[in-house]
Amino acid sequence: MRGDIVVHKAETSQREKKNRFMRSVLIGAILFFFFSLYQLSIDYGRLFSGVWTFLQTLTVMVPPDFTYWREVLAAALESLQVAIVGCVLAIIIGFGLAFPAAENLTPHRTISWLLKGFASLVRAIPTLIWALIFIVAVGMGPFPGILAIMIGSIGMLIKVFAQSIEEVDQGVIEAMQATGANWFAVIVQGVIPTVMTALLAWCIMRFEGDIAESTILGAVGAGGIGWELMHAMRLYRFDQAFFVALVIFVMVFSVEFVSNRLKMKLKHT
């Protein structure tokens, strides 16, 4: 009885410490928010005047200009190709590196730590920055866009693939090892069939993000429809820009619609 009371007091004390910490974090975040509003000196008058300017711009955008529809659709196809090639390469590389990165399958914890550290490093740098780096290295065009999509996706896929692998029941791995199965056999016969559905869902989710990012990369010269949008905006051809924006919306919406259907099918398999 006395032991139960001691345990209860310890749990209560730990819960109170956690609550105090969360309150401190929340108060700190609120204070920093208001400090940021003051420090940034936001001009709200410009916000309201900007709304009026935006409404005036909308009148110039309508109706959209379909004159250069061939060029715009070709650029949209290029963005789609950049996203597909970059994402597929990232899936292949991320899939191969996820198994030694997973703590329950890694040959050595140092290997797991190094691979996860590499994944965190490349994730910390936005894809747009990677595109600028590769433009300097290999020049403008779709190739730096592919490399940027690939590197950005690898960091995320190694992390989520490794997490899915680490969730595999350790009993399955130990049972196969007890039968004399080597590391490769454990992965192929035991782990992959267990995690394949989860990995496919992550691949689909990542491809959705890559499609959205590929439309932006063109703005910095990495190929695709983003370049057409920036070109139209620089020339103040807002009617052309509106048509490009419509194509981007249809492309992204279509990919998300198809990917959602695929994810629903995966849930029922």
C-alpha positions as a Python dict, from the first residue, in 0.01 Angstrom:
ca = {
    (1, 'M'): (0, 0, 0),
    (2, 'R'): (275, 241, 100),
    (3, 'G'): (465, 146, -218),
    (4, 'D'): (162, 235, -432),
    (5, 'I'): (142, 577, -265),
    (6, 'V'): (511, 643, -335),
    (7, 'V'): (470, 543, -700),
    (8, 'H'): (160, 763, -731),
    (9, 'K'): (344, 1063, -583),
    (10, 'A'): (637, 1007, -818),
    (11, 'E'): (406, 992, -1121),
    (12, 'T'): (223, 1306, -1005),
    (13, 'S'): (550, 1492, -956),
    (14, 'Q'): (673, 1387, -1299),
    (15, 'R'): (344, 1494, -1458),
    (16, 'E'): (361, 1834, -1287),
    (17, 'K'): (717, 1888, -1412),
    (18, 'K'): (608, 1802, -1764),
    (19, 'N'): (311, 2040, -1741),
    (20, 'R'): (532, 2322, -1612),
    (21, 'F'): (775, 2265, -1897),
    (22, 'M'): (495, 2271, -2157),
    (23, 'R'): (350, 2590, -2006),
    (24, 'S'): (692, 2754, -2017),
    (25, 'V'): (736, 2657, -2382),
    (26, 'L'): (388, 2787, -2469),
    (27, 'I'): (441, 3118, -2288),
    (28, 'G'): (782, 3157, -2452),
    (29, 'A'): (635, 3093, -2797),
    (30, 'I'): (356, 3348, -2741),
    (31, 'L'): (602, 3612, -2617),
    (32, 'F'): (833, 3550, -2913),
    (33, 'F'): (535, 3581, -3151),
    (34, 'F'): (443, 3927, -3022),
    (35, 'F'): (809, 4029, -3009),
    (36, 'S'): (840, 3929, -3376),
    (37, 'L'): (535, 4138, -3468),
    (38, 'Y'): (699, 4438, -3300),
    (39, 'Q'): (1052, 4371, -3427),
    (40, 'L'): (948, 4324, -3792),
    (41, 'S'): (756, 4656, -3796),
    (42, 'I'): (479, 4520, -4017),
    (43, 'D'): (295, 4795, -4205),
    (44, 'Y'): (-69, 4686, -4198),
    (45, 'G'): (-164, 4982, -4417),
    (46, 'R'): (34, 4828, -4701),
    (47, 'L'): (-158, 4505, -4647),
    (48, 'F'): (-494, 4672, -4709),
    (49, 'S'): (-365, 4872, -5006),
    (50, 'G'): (-211, 4554, -5144),
    (51, 'V'): (-550, 4382, -5137),
    (52, 'W'): (-689, 4654, -5364),
    (53, 'T'): (-391, 4622, -5599),
    (54, 'F'): (-439, 4246, -5607),
    (55, 'L'): (-806, 4283, -5699),
    (56, 'Q'): (-711, 4518, -5981),
    (57, 'T'): (-455, 4265, -6104),
    (58, 'L'): (-723, 3995, -6109),
    (59, 'T'): (-924, 4199, -6359),
    (60, 'V'): (-621, 4201, -6591),
    (61, 'M'): (-574, 3824, -6555),
    (62, 'V'): (-919, 3741, -6687),
    (63, 'P'): (-963, 3600, -6944),
    (64, 'P'): (-645, 3388, -6948),
    (65, 'D'): (-426, 3400, -7258),
    (66, 'F'): (-405, 3059, -7430),
    (67, 'T'): (-178, 3180, -7710),
    (68, 'Y'): (132, 2996, -7589),
    (69, 'W'): (-45, 2682, -7473),
    (70, 'R'): (202, 2453, -7653),
    (71, 'E'): (501, 2605, -7471),
    (72, 'V'): (319, 2599, -7137),
    (73, 'L'): (209, 2235, -7170),
    (74, 'A'): (560, 2134, -7279),
    (75, 'A'): (699, 2306, -6969),
    (76, 'A'): (438, 2131, -6753),
    (77, 'L'): (544, 1796, -6900),
    (78, 'E'): (906, 1883, -6822),
    (79, 'S'): (815, 1959, -6459),
    (80, 'L'): (636, 1625, -6437),
    (81, 'Q'): (939, 1446, -6584),
    (82, 'V'): (1176, 1621, -6343),
    (83, 'A'): (961, 1515, -6048),
    (84, 'I'): (926, 1154, -6167),
    (85, 'V'): (1295, 1099, -6249),
    (86, 'G'): (1417, 1271, -5932),
    (87, 'C'): (1168, 1087, -5712),
    (88, 'V'): (1239, 743, -5864),
    (89, 'L'): (1615, 788, -5821),
    (90, 'A'): (1558, 898, -5461),
    (91, 'I'): (1337, 595, -5393),
    (92, 'I'): (1602, 357, -5526),
    (93, 'I'): (1883, 516, -5325),
    (94, 'G'): (1672, 572, -5013),
    (95, 'F'): (1544, 214, -5023),
    (96, 'G'): (1897, 78, -5038),
    (97, 'L'): (2027, 297, -4755),
    (98, 'A'): (1726, 256, -4525),
    (99, 'F'): (1809, -100, -4420),
    (100, 'P'): (2160, -29, -4285),
    (101, 'A'): (2017, 292, -4135),
    (102, 'A'): (1749, 105, -3937),
    (103, 'E'): (1867, 27, -3584),
    (104, 'N'): (1726, -326, -3587),
    (105, 'L'): (1909, -422, -3908),
    (106, 'T'): (2221, -208, -3921),
    (107, 'P'): (2551, -400, -3924),
    (108, 'H'): (2686, -144, -3676),
    (109, 'R'): (2529, 145, -3485),
    (110, 'T'): (2789, 382, -3626),
    (111, 'I'): (2661, 310, -3978),
    (112, 'S'): (2305, 383, -3866),
    (113, 'W'): (2415, 706, -3699),
    (114, 'L'): (2610, 822, -4006),
    (115, 'L'): (2326, 747, -4249),
    (116, 'K'): (2065, 917, -4032),
    (117, 'G'): (2298, 1213, -3987),
    (118, 'F'): (2339, 1238, -4364),
    (119, 'A'): (1960, 1223, -4407),
    (120, 'S'): (1912, 1501, -4150),
    (121, 'L'): (2175, 1715, -4322),
    (122, 'V'): (2022, 1699, -4669),
    (123, 'R'): (1672, 1747, -4524),
    (124, 'A'): (1782, 2064, -4347),
    (125, 'I'): (1865, 2232, -4680),
    (126, 'P'): (1552, 2327, -4883),
    (127, 'T'): (1515, 2182, -5231),
    (128, 'L'): (1526, 2531, -5382),
    (129, 'I'): (1871, 2586, -5231),
    (130, 'W'): (1988, 2251, -5368),
    (131, 'A'): (1864, 2363, -5711),
    (132, 'L'): (2070, 2683, -5691),
    (133, 'I'): (2377, 2481, -5587),
    (134, 'F'): (2338, 2238, -5878),
    (135, 'I'): (2271, 2521, -6126),
    (136, 'V'): (2613, 2660, -6036),
    (137, 'A'): (2765, 2312, -6073),
    (138, 'V'): (2601, 2181, -6394),
    (139, 'G'): (2424, 2482, -6546),
    (140, 'M'): (2059, 2569, -6601),
    (141, 'G'): (1794, 2330, -6727),
    (142, 'P'): (1607, 2024, -6600),
    (143, 'F'): (1920, 1835, -6487),
    (144, 'P'): (1985, 2048, -6174),
    (145, 'G'): (1613, 2021, -6099),
    (146, 'I'): (1634, 1641, -6109),
    (147, 'L'): (1938, 1643, -5880),
    (148, 'A'): (1771, 1883, -5636),
    (149, 'I'): (1452, 1674, -5620),
    (150, 'M'): (1658, 1357, -5577),
    (151, 'I'): (1877, 1489, -5294),
    (152, 'G'): (1585, 1652, -5111),
    (153, 'S'): (1377, 1335, -5136),
    (154, 'I'): (1660, 1103, -5028),
    (155, 'G'): (1685, 1272, -4689),
    (156, 'M'): (1316, 1229, -4617),
    (157, 'L'): (1287, 875, -4756),
    (158, 'I'): (1583, 736, -4561),
    (159, 'K'): (1423, 866, -4242),
    (160, 'V'): (1069, 734, -4299),
    (161, 'F'): (1181, 406, -4458),
    (162, 'A'): (1413, 337, -4164),
    (163, 'Q'): (1136, 420, -3916),
    (164, 'S'): (899, 178, -4090),
    (165, 'I'): (1165, -94, -4084),
    (166, 'E'): (1234, -33, -3714),
    (167, 'E'): (864, -93, -3641),
    (168, 'V'): (888, -453, -3768),
    (169, 'D'): (831, -709, -3493),
    (170, 'Q'): (1175, -807, -3365),
    (171, 'G'): (1045, -1162, -3322),
    (172, 'V'): (1019, -1201, -3701),
    (173, 'I'): (1384, -1103, -3746),
    (174, 'E'): (1506, -1321, -3460),
    (175, 'A'): (1307, -1621, -3584),
    (176, 'M'): (1465, -1599, -3928),
    (177, 'Q'): (1812, -1552, -3781),
    (178, 'A'): (1755, -1861, -3567),
    (179, 'T'): (1697, -2066, -3883),
    (180, 'G'): (2038, -1957, -4015),
    (181, 'A'): (1916, -1684, -4253),
    (182, 'N'): (2180, -1424, -4333),
    (183, 'W'): (2130, -1046, -4326),
    (184, 'F'): (2020, -1025, -4689),
    (185, 'A'): (1775, -1315, -4655),
    (186, 'V'): (1618, -1159, -4346),
    (187, 'I'): (1557, -838, -4541),
    (188, 'V'): (1422, -1000, -4859),
    (189, 'Q'): (1208, -1274, -4703),
    (190, 'G'): (1107, -1121, -4370),
    (191, 'V'): (1127, -742, -4361),
    (192, 'I'): (1035, -627, -4712),
    (193, 'P'): (702, -819, -4731),
    (194, 'T'): (608, -672, -4392),
    (195, 'V'): (685, -307, -4469),
    (196, 'M'): (615, -290, -4844),
    (197, 'T'): (270, -131, -4807),
    (198, 'A'): (402, 139, -4575),
    (199, 'L'): (699, 210, -4804),
    (200, 'L'): (473, 246, -5108),
    (201, 'A'): (251, 490, -4919),
    (202, 'W'): (558, 700, -4829),
    (203, 'C'): (672, 694, -5194),
    (204, 'I'): (334, 823, -5312),
    (205, 'M'): (332, 1094, -5047),
    (206, 'R'): (683, 1205, -5142),
    (207, 'F'): (594, 1218, -5511),
    (208, 'E'): (309, 1458, -5431),
    (209, 'G'): (557, 1693, -5268),
    (210, 'D'): (806, 1655, -5552),
    (211, 'I'): (543, 1757, -5807),
    (212, 'A'): (473, 2078, -5614),
    (213, 'E'): (845, 2149, -5574),
    (214, 'S'): (923, 2084, -5941),
    (215, 'T'): (683, 2362, -6041),
    (216, 'I'): (875, 2607, -5822),
    (217, 'L'): (1226, 2505, -5930),
    (218, 'G'): (1173, 2651, -6276),
    (219, 'A'): (1160, 2996, -6120),
    (220, 'V'): (1535, 2974, -6051),
    (221, 'G'): (1621, 2821, -6387),
    (222, 'A'): (1597, 2451, -6305),
    (223, 'G'): (1354, 2373, -6586),
    (224, 'G'): (980, 2329, -6595),
    (225, 'I'): (667, 2536, -6581),
    (226, 'G'): (791, 2765, -6305),
    (227, 'W'): (1011, 2942, -6560),
    (228, 'E'): (707, 3015, -6778),
    (229, 'L'): (525, 3164, -6481),
    (230, 'M'): (818, 3388, -6383),
    (231, 'H'): (869, 3495, -6746),
    (232, 'A'): (505, 3600, -6778),
    (233, 'M'): (512, 3787, -6447),
    (234, 'R'): (831, 3976, -6540),
    (235, 'L'): (667, 4092, -6862),
    (236, 'Y'): (350, 4190, -6670),
    (237, 'R'): (154, 3950, -6888),
    (238, 'F'): (-83, 3858, -6609),
    (239, 'D'): (-327, 3689, -6846),
    (240, 'Q'): (-52, 3448, -6952),
    (241, 'A'): (53, 3402, -6590),
    (242, 'F'): (-306, 3312, -6500),
    (243, 'F'): (-313, 3041, -6768),
    (244, 'V'): (17, 2900, -6639),
    (245, 'A'): (-124, 2902, -6284),
    (246, 'L'): (-432, 2713, -6404),
    (247, 'V'): (-213, 2448, -6568),
    (248, 'I'): (-10, 2413, -6246),
    (249, 'F'): (-330, 2374, -6045),
    (250, 'V'): (-471, 2108, -6278),
    (251, 'M'): (-140, 1917, -6279),
    (252, 'V'): (-95, 1919, -5901),
    (253, 'F'): (-463, 1843, -5837),
    (254, 'S'): (-460, 1551, -6082),
    (255, 'V'): (-150, 1400, -5922),
    (256, 'E'): (-298, 1434, -5574),
    (257, 'F'): (-628, 1280, -5689),
    (258, 'V'): (-453, 978, -5841),
    (259, 'S'): (-219, 939, -5543),
    (260, 'N'): (-511, 951, -5298),
    (261, 'R'): (-684, 674, -5492),
    (262, 'L'): (-366, 467, -5484),
    (263, 'K'): (-328, 519, -5109),
    (264, 'M'): (-688, 410, -5055),
    (265, 'K'): (-622, 91, -5251),
    (266, 'L'): (-308, 26, -5047),
    (267, 'K'): (-509, 49, -4726),
    (268, 'H'): (-746, -223, -4846),
    (269, 'T'): (-472, -463, -4959),
}
